C-alpha cells in the first residue's frame, strides 16, 4: 500500500531531483495539519504540497498521512503538480475514459482522472475497471510517477 504522506514525499523529491530544481526541497512553514508532526519524514513534502495547492487535507485541520492513498488521489496529486509546473493539462475533460466503474469517480478527481488517462499515466484494471477508490499500491504509485516524469516538461512543450 502507498500512504498519503509517503506518496507526497516520494513524488515531490523524485520530481525535484529528476526535473525541476525550482521545487523547494525543504520548507519550514506551518502546514496547519494537526496530524503531521514537524519532524515526520514527509512533513516538508506535505507542507510544500499544501502551500502550492497540490494537496488538501481530509479536513480543515487533518491530512491523514497514514491513510491509504487511493488511485484517484494519486492522479489528482500528479495533476496538480503538473498544473503547478506549467505543464500541458489541456487533455483534462476532453476524452472521458469509459470505465465500467466511471460513475464512481468523484467530481473533485474527474479532470485529473481524465488528464491522467489521456496522458497515459493510468490505465484500467482487468474488466475495464478504473478502481478510483481502490488503494494505490506502491508499484502503481511508482509506475504513475515514472509515466509522469516521461511527459513533456514545460520547456519541451511546443
C-alpha positions in Angstrom: 0.0 0.0 0.0 1.0 3.5 -0.6 0.1 6.1 2.1 -0.7 9.7 1.5 2.3 11.0 3.4 4.7 8.6 1.6 3.2 9.5 -1.8 4.0 13.2 -1.3 7.5 12.5 0.0 8.3 10.1 -2.9 6.7 12.2 -5.7 8.0 15.6 -4.6 11.6 14.5 -4.2 11.6 12.5 -7.3 10.1 15.3 -9.4 12.5 17.8 -7.8 15.6 15.6 -8.3 14.8 14.5 -11.8 13.3 17.5 -13.4 12.8 20.7 -11.6 15.3 22.5 -9.4 12.6 25.2 -8.9 10.8 22.9 -6.3 11.8 23.6 -2.8 13.4 20.5 -1.2 12.7 21.7 2.3 10.1 24.1 3.7 9.9 25.3 7.3 6.5 26.9 7.5 3.5 25.6 9.3 1.2 23.4 7.1 -1.7 23.6 9.5 -2.3 19.9 9.8 -2.6 18.7 13.4 -1.7 15.1 12.4 1.6 15.9 10.6 4.4 16.1 13.1 7.0 18.7 12.1 9.7 16.0 12.4 7.9 13.4 10.3 9.9 12.3 7.3 7.1 13.5 4.9 6.4 16.8 6.8 8.2 19.1 4.4 6.7 17.4 1.3 3.2 17.8 2.8 3.9 21.4 3.7 5.2 22.2 0.2 2.3 20.4 -1.5 -0.2 22.1 0.8 1.3 25.6 0.2 1.1 25.2 -3.6 -2.4 23.5 -3.6 -1.1 20.2 -4.8 -2.8 18.6 -1.8 -5.6 19.3 0.5 -6.3 17.8 3.9 -9.0 15.3 4.7 -10.5 18.1 6.8 -9.6 21.7 7.6 -7.0 20.5 10.3 -6.1 17.0 9.3 -4.1 15.5 6.4 -4.3 11.8 7.3 -0.8 10.9 6.3 -1.2 7.3 7.3 -4.4 6.8 5.3 -4.1 4.8 2.2 -3.7 6.9 -1.0 -6.4 6.0 -3.5 -5.8 5.8 -7.2 -7.9 8.9 -7.7 -6.0 10.8 -5.1 -2.6 9.8 -6.6 -3.5 11.0 -10.1 -5.1 14.2 -8.6 -1.8 15.0 -6.8 0.1 14.4 -10.0 -2.4 16.6 -12.0 -1.9 19.4 -9.5 1.9 19.0 -9.7 1.6 19.3 -13.5 -0.5 22.4 -13.2 1.9 24.0 -10.7 4.8 23.2 -13.0 3.1 24.8 -16.0 2.8 21.5 -17.9 0.1 21.0 -20.5 -3.0 19.7 -18.8 -5.4 20.6 -21.6 -6.4 17.0 -22.1 -8.4 17.2 -18.8 -12.1 17.0 -19.7 -11.5 16.1 -23.3 -11.9 12.4 -23.9 -13.5 10.8 -20.9 -12.3 7.3 -20.1 -15.1 4.8 -20.5 -14.6 2.5 -17.4 -17.5 0.4 -16.1 -17.0 2.0 -12.7 -16.6 5.5 -14.1 -19.6 6.7 -12.2 -17.5 6.1 -9.0 -15.0 8.9 -9.9 -15.7 11.8 -7.5 -16.2 15.2 -9.1 -13.0 16.6 -7.4 -11.0 13.9 -9.3 -12.8 13.9 -12.6 -10.5 16.3 -14.5 -7.4 14.7 -13.0 -8.5 11.2 -13.9 -9.3 12.3 -17.5 -5.9 14.0 -17.8 -4.0 11.1 -16.3 -5.8 8.6 -18.6 -5.3 10.7 -21.7 -1.7 11.3 -20.8 -1.0 7.6 -20.3 -0.4 7.9 -16.6 -3.1 5.5 -15.6 -4.7 2.6 -17.3 -7.6 0.4 -16.3 -7.6 -2.8 -14.4 -9.0 -6.1 -15.7 -12.6 -6.0 -16.5 -12.4 -2.4 -17.8 -12.3 -1.1 -14.2 -10.5 2.0 -13.0 -11.0 1.4 -9.3 -10.7 5.1 -8.3 -11.3 4.4 -4.6 -9.0 1.4 -4.5 -5.7 1.6 -2.7 -2.8 2.7 -4.9 -0.1 0.1 -4.4 3.5 1.2 -4.1 4.1 -0.4 -7.5 1.1 1.5 -9.1 2.3 4.8 -7.5 5.8 4.2 -8.8 4.5 3.5 -12.3 2.3 6.6 -12.3 5.3 8.7 -11.2 7.6 7.3 -13.9 4.9 7.9 -16.5 4.5 11.4 -15.2 8.3 12.0 -15.4 8.2 10.9 -19.0 5.6 13.5 -20.0 6.9 16.6 -21.9 8.2 19.1 -19.5 7.4 22.9 -19.6 10.5 23.7 -21.7 9.8 20.8 -24.1 6.2 21.7 -24.9 5.5 23.4 -28.2 
